[in-house]
Every structure is written in C-alpha cells, then in structure tokens.
C-alpha cells in the first residue's frame, strides 16, 4: 500500500481565508474608486431619483432586503 501524502496543517485554512479576502479587497477597491471620483469631479447640483421608488431611503431598504435574501440563499446552498 502506498502512503498518502501528508497535508500541511495550514492548507485547509487557505480557501475560507480567500473567500473572505477576495470580496473584502473588491469592496475596498470600489470604495477607493468612488472616493477618488467624488474628490475629482465637481457636483452638478441635480438630484438623482431612483425610478419606481418614492425616496432614496425606500430604494435602500428594498435593495438591502434583496441582498439579504440572496445572501440567505447562498448560505443555504453552501457554495
């Protein structure tokens, strides 16, 4: 019988760490990009309205609810 190769103790921790760091890095990149854009560009003074919602707060509530719903599906499926 051939002996199975020994695995390194830290090898099992690499994937969960990558699953956390990659979205965190992408979110940080988006935040920095938006901050630089906001500093460089002059505001126009025109309010942006989101079609189909009565206020920006209502849009945020609906979008956050949808994100939580999608997040719960991902958690349940355990991709």
C-alpha positions as a Markdown table, in Angstrom:
| # | Residue | x | y | z |
|---|---|---|---|---|
| 1 | Unk | 0.0 | 0.0 | 0.0 |
| 2 | Unk | 1.2 | 3.5 | -0.9 |
| 3 | Unk | 1.1 | 6.0 | 1.9 |
| 4 | Unk | -0.9 | 9.1 | 1.2 |
| 5 | Unk | 1.0 | 12.4 | 1.1 |
| 6 | Unk | 0.9 | 14.4 | 4.3 |
| 7 | Unk | -1.1 | 17.6 | 4.1 |
| 8 | Unk | 0.2 | 20.8 | 5.6 |
| 9 | Unk | -1.7 | 22.0 | 8.7 |
| 10 | Unk | -2.5 | 25.4 | 7.2 |
| 11 | Unk | -3.7 | 24.1 | 3.8 |
| 12 | Unk | -7.3 | 23.6 | 5.0 |
| 13 | Unk | -7.5 | 27.3 | 6.1 |
| 14 | Unk | -6.5 | 28.8 | 2.7 |
| 15 | Unk | -9.8 | 28.5 | 1.0 |
| 16 | Unk | -12.0 | 30.1 | 3.7 |
| 17 | Unk | -9.5 | 32.9 | 4.1 |
| 18 | Unk | -9.5 | 33.5 | 0.3 |
| 19 | Unk | -13.3 | 33.5 | 0.3 |
| 20 | Unk | -13.2 | 36.3 | 2.9 |
| 21 | Unk | -10.3 | 38.3 | 1.5 |
| 22 | Unk | -11.3 | 38.5 | -2.2 |
| 23 | Unk | -14.7 | 40.1 | -1.6 |
| 24 | Unk | -13.2 | 42.4 | 1.0 |
| 25 | Unk | -10.5 | 43.5 | -1.4 |
| 26 | Unk | -13.0 | 44.1 | -4.2 |
| 27 | Unk | -15.2 | 46.1 | -1.9 |
| 28 | Unk | -12.2 | 48.2 | -0.7 |
| 29 | Unk | -11.3 | 48.8 | -4.4 |
| 30 | Unk | -14.8 | 50.0 | -5.2 |
| 31 | Unk | -14.8 | 52.3 | -2.1 |
| 32 | Unk | -11.5 | 53.9 | -3.0 |
| 33 | Unk | -12.5 | 54.3 | -6.7 |
| 34 | Unk | -15.8 | 56.1 | -5.6 |
| 35 | Unk | -13.9 | 58.3 | -3.1 |
| 36 | Unk | -11.4 | 59.4 | -5.8 |
| 37 | Unk | -14.2 | 60.0 | -8.3 |
| 38 | Unk | -16.0 | 62.1 | -5.7 |
| 39 | Unk | -13.0 | 64.2 | -4.9 |
| 40 | Unk | -12.1 | 64.9 | -8.6 |
| 41 | Unk | -15.5 | 65.7 | -10.1 |
| 42 | Unk | -17.5 | 68.8 | -9.4 |
| 43 | Unk | -21.1 | 68.2 | -8.2 |
| 44 | Unk | -23.8 | 69.2 | -10.6 |
| 45 | Unk | -26.5 | 70.1 | -8.1 |
| 46 | Unk | -29.1 | 67.8 | -9.7 |
| 47 | Unk | -30.8 | 65.3 | -7.5 |
| 48 | Unk | -30.8 | 61.7 | -8.7 |
| 49 | Unk | -34.1 | 59.9 | -8.3 |
| 50 | Unk | -34.4 | 56.2 | -8.5 |
| 51 | Unk | -37.3 | 55.1 | -10.8 |
| 52 | Unk | -40.1 | 53.3 | -9.1 |
| 53 | Unk | -39.3 | 54.4 | -5.5 |
| 54 | Unk | -40.7 | 57.3 | -3.6 |
| 55 | Unk | -37.4 | 58.2 | -1.9 |
| 56 | Unk | -33.8 | 57.1 | -1.8 |
| 57 | Unk | -34.4 | 55.6 | 1.6 |
| 58 | Unk | -37.1 | 53.4 | 0.2 |
| 59 | Unk | -34.7 | 52.2 | -2.5 |
| 60 | Unk | -32.1 | 51.4 | 0.0 |
| 61 | Unk | -34.5 | 49.4 | 2.1 |
| 62 | Unk | -35.6 | 47.3 | -0.9 |
| 63 | Unk | -32.1 | 46.8 | -2.2 |
| 64 | Unk | -30.8 | 45.8 | 1.3 |
| 65 | Unk | -33.7 | 43.3 | 1.6 |
| 66 | Unk | -32.9 | 41.8 | -1.7 |
| 67 | Unk | -29.3 | 41.5 | -0.8 |
| 68 | Unk | -30.1 | 39.8 | 2.5 |
| 69 | Unk | -32.5 | 37.4 | 0.6 |
| 70 | Unk | -29.8 | 36.5 | -1.9 |
| 71 | Unk | -27.3 | 36.1 | 0.9 |
| 72 | Unk | -29.5 | 33.7 | 2.7 |
| 73 | Unk | -29.9 | 31.6 | -0.4 |
| 74 | Unk | -26.1 | 31.4 | -0.8 |
| 75 | Unk | -25.7 | 30.5 | 2.8 |
| 76 | Unk | -28.3 | 27.7 | 2.5 |
| 77 | Unk | -26.7 | 26.3 | -0.6 |
| 78 | Unk | -23.2 | 26.5 | 0.8 |
| 79 | Unk | -21.3 | 27.1 | -2.4 |
